[in-house]
Amino acid sequence: MTLDRIGQLPIEVQGDAEVRRCRWADVTTLGVGAGQFYRISPNTLLDLKNILQFIYNKQLNYIVIGAGSNLIGSDEDFDGVVLDLRKCCGEIRQDGGIFTVGSAVPLLRLAKYAAEQGYGGISKLCGIPGLLGGVVTMNAGALGQEIGPSVQELHGFLEGREWSWQPTASDWEYRRCHLPSGVVLTEIVLKLQEVSTAEENELILSELNRRSRVTPRGRSAGSVFRNPPGQFAGALLEQCGCKGLSVNNLRVSEQHANWIVKEGDEPGRAVDCRQLVEEMRRRVQKQFGITLETEWRWV
Ligand SMILES: Cc1cc2nc3c(=O)[nH]c(=O)nc-3n(C[C@H](O)[C@H](O)[C@H](O)COP(=O)(O)OP(=O)(O)OC[C@H]3O[C@@H](n4cnc5c(N)ncnc54)[C@H](O)[C@@H]3O)c2cc1C
């Protein structure tokens, strides 16, 4: 085996994959985290499989990154490999209302493509800025709709081997899917409803317009906390005076108390982000006795 390594992976194992040194702040939508890592973008599923087999055999750390819109970076360098599947998992195939979608396809691209073919029913979700793999992992949702009920099958890799799963209704929870830990999703099979192309395009457009009106300006990672049962985290945080709280260049939006934005062009620090999140959590705990849980995934 060659001793010539990029990150923890010997060059021979990387196959025909692009490797880049990256910083969390540059690849996540909030823009937090000075820590660096090696990002590997396999060109084909076979390259991905080889890389994952090696990772599994050597028991290396890895993370899959989608659009980074729910992921908060770290200030420490990552001792492992970050997999970016945009080159090998970007296709959409269709057979009637059954869509087989690469895990790196943006949700909006799927919604628009399906609408052109006369299928849809996911227009309320189309303003969520994630790729399908991230959207499924988070069971992303909006306006009472979630991705889970449209998903029929999931395909990917687990412990270095091919893996498939047909989730049932009980496998989906609010902003959670009962995926086995460490799974790498490559393809998602969805069943979409028959719709009128013109009407679906209209619904997509109106949802995108609504989002641009209500979404706070600036870099963010969406809602910070999950809603506790029967309550809205944003309302609780607002009553605790969280709007406008800040730590260095991270600030709770004045528009939305469950939303942190980064100000200016400088990267944010994960340590500041945690401090701000903990202060928000502390206030709600003190005033209402409720412990909020973050929706975000921390590196
Ligand atoms: C402006 C804005 C608005 C938002 N609005 C909403 C909203 O209305 N509703 C909502 O639910 N969310 C919302 N979000 C949060 C976020 O967009 C969603 O959670 C989205 O589903 C995350 O997708 P992603 O591709 O960015 O995933 P990432 O943030 O890159 O990753 C999220 C998690 O999924 C894992 N993951 C990603 N891809 C794969 C894969 N292929 N295989 C295995 N694991 C994978 C990652 O390792 C990580 O644990 C918003 C975010 C922003 C910035």
The ligand as an SDF file (V2000), in Angstrom:
LIG
                    3D

 53 58  0  0  0  0  0  0  0  0999 V2000
  -32.7870   29.3490    4.8960 C   0  0  0  0  0  0  0  0  0  0  0  0
  -33.0760   27.9690    5.4400 C   0  0  0  0  0  0  0  0  0  0  0  0
  -34.3810   27.5300    5.5330 C   0  0  0  0  0  0  0  0  0  0  0  0
  -34.6670   26.2530    6.0370 C   0  0  0  0  0  0  0  0  0  0  0  0
  -35.9600   25.8560    6.1280 N   0  0  0  0  0  0  0  0  0  0  0  0
  -36.2470   24.6250    6.5960 C   0  0  0  0  0  0  0  0  0  0  0  0
  -37.6080   24.1830    6.6880 C   0  0  0  0  0  0  0  0  0  0  0  0
  -38.5560   24.8790    6.3630 O   0  0  0  0  0  0  0  0  0  0  0  0
  -37.8350   22.9210    7.1410 N   0  0  0  0  0  0  0  0  0  0  0  0
  -36.8170   22.0770    7.5050 C   0  0  0  0  0  0  0  0  0  0  0  0
  -37.1000   20.9400    7.8910 O   0  0  0  0  0  0  0  0  0  0  0  0
  -35.5200   22.4780    7.4210 N   0  0  0  0  0  0  0  0  0  0  0  0
  -35.2130   23.7190    6.9810 C   0  0  0  0  0  0  0  0  0  0  0  0
  -33.9140   24.1270    6.9000 N   0  0  0  0  0  0  0  0  0  0  0  0
  -32.8350   23.2140    7.3400 C   0  0  0  0  0  0  0  0  0  0  0  0
  -32.2130   22.3670    6.2160 C   0  0  0  0  0  0  0  0  0  0  0  0
  -32.3530   22.9910    4.9600 O   0  0  0  0  0  0  0  0  0  0  0  0
  -32.8510   20.9760    6.1460 C   0  0  0  0  0  0  0  0  0  0  0  0
  -32.6650   20.2630    7.3540 O   0  0  0  0  0  0  0  0  0  0  0  0
  -32.2720   20.1320    5.0000 C   0  0  0  0  0  0  0  0  0  0  0  0
  -33.0120   18.9640    4.9310 O   0  0  0  0  0  0  0  0  0  0  0  0
  -30.7920   19.7930    5.1830 C   0  0  0  0  0  0  0  0  0  0  0  0
  -30.3110   19.2790    3.9490 O   0  0  0  0  0  0  0  0  0  0  0  0
  -28.7740   19.4320    3.5540 P   0  0  0  0  0  0  0  0  0  0  0  0
  -28.5620   18.7980    2.2310 O   0  0  0  0  0  0  0  0  0  0  0  0
  -28.3350   20.8370    3.6770 O   0  0  0  0  0  0  0  0  0  0  0  0
  -28.1070   18.5420    4.6840 O   0  0  0  0  0  0  0  0  0  0  0  0
  -26.7740   18.8580    5.5130 P   0  0  0  0  0  0  0  0  0  0  0  0
  -26.9950   20.0660    6.3720 O   0  0  0  0  0  0  0  0  0  0  0  0
  -25.5930   18.8890    4.6300 O   0  0  0  0  0  0  0  0  0  0  0  0
  -26.7180   17.5680    6.4510 O   0  0  0  0  0  0  0  0  0  0  0  0
  -27.7280   17.3440    7.4270 C   0  0  0  0  0  0  0  0  0  0  0  0
  -27.5160   15.9510    8.0180 C   0  0  0  0  0  0  0  0  0  0  0  0
  -27.8150   14.9790    7.0130 O   0  0  0  0  0  0  0  0  0  0  0  0
  -26.6800   14.1280    6.8030 C   0  0  0  0  0  0  0  0  0  0  0  0
  -26.6380   13.7930    5.3860 N   0  0  0  0  0  0  0  0  0  0  0  0
  -26.6940   14.6420    4.3310 C   0  0  0  0  0  0  0  0  0  0  0  0
  -26.6600   13.9550    3.1740 N   0  0  0  0  0  0  0  0  0  0  0  0
  -26.5710   12.6300    3.4990 C   0  0  0  0  0  0  0  0  0  0  0  0
  -26.4820   11.4280    2.7470 C   0  0  0  0  0  0  0  0  0  0  0  0
  -26.4700   11.4220    1.4110 N   0  0  0  0  0  0  0  0  0  0  0  0
  -26.3900   10.2680    3.4260 N   0  0  0  0  0  0  0  0  0  0  0  0
  -26.4070   10.2380    4.7770 C   0  0  0  0  0  0  0  0  0  0  0  0
  -26.4830   11.3500    5.5470 N   0  0  0  0  0  0  0  0  0  0  0  0
  -26.5700   12.5420    4.9100 C   0  0  0  0  0  0  0  0  0  0  0  0
  -25.4880   14.9490    7.2480 C   0  0  0  0  0  0  0  0  0  0  0  0
  -24.3800   14.1340    7.6000 O   0  0  0  0  0  0  0  0  0  0  0  0
  -26.0720   15.6910    8.4410 C   0  0  0  0  0  0  0  0  0  0  0  0
  -26.1030   14.8620    9.5830 O   0  0  0  0  0  0  0  0  0  0  0  0
  -33.6050   25.4060    6.4230 C   0  0  0  0  0  0  0  0  0  0  0  0
  -32.2860   25.8470    6.2990 C   0  0  0  0  0  0  0  0  0  0  0  0
  -32.0160   27.1180    5.8310 C   0  0  0  0  0  0  0  0  0  0  0  0
  -30.5900   27.5840    5.7130 C   0  0  0  0  0  0  0  0  0  0  0  0
  1  2  1  0
  2  3  1  0
  2 52  2  0
  3  4  2  0
  4  5  1  0
  4 50  1  0
  5  6  2  0
  6  7  1  0
  6 13  1  0
  7  8  2  0
  7  9  1  0
  9 10  1  0
 10 11  2  0
 10 12  1  0
 12 13  2  0
 13 14  1  0
 14 15  1  0
 14 50  1  0
 15 16  1  0
 16 17  1  0
 16 18  1  0
 18 19  1  0
 18 20  1  0
 20 21  1  0
 20 22  1  0
 22 23  1  0
 23 24  1  0
 24 25  2  0
 24 26  1  0
 24 27  1  0
 27 28  1  0
 28 29  2  0
 28 30  1  0
 28 31  1  0
 31 32  1  0
 32 33  1  0
 33 34  1  0
 33 48  1  0
 34 35  1  0
 35 36  1  0
 35 46  1  0
 36 37  1  0
 36 45  1  0
 37 38  2  0
 38 39  1  0
 39 40  1  0
 39 45  2  0
 40 41  1  0
 40 42  2  0
 42 43  1  0
 43 44  2  0
 44 45  1  0
 46 47  1  0
 46 48  1  0
 48 49  1  0
 50 51  2  0
 51 52  1  0
 52 53  1  0
M  END
$$$$
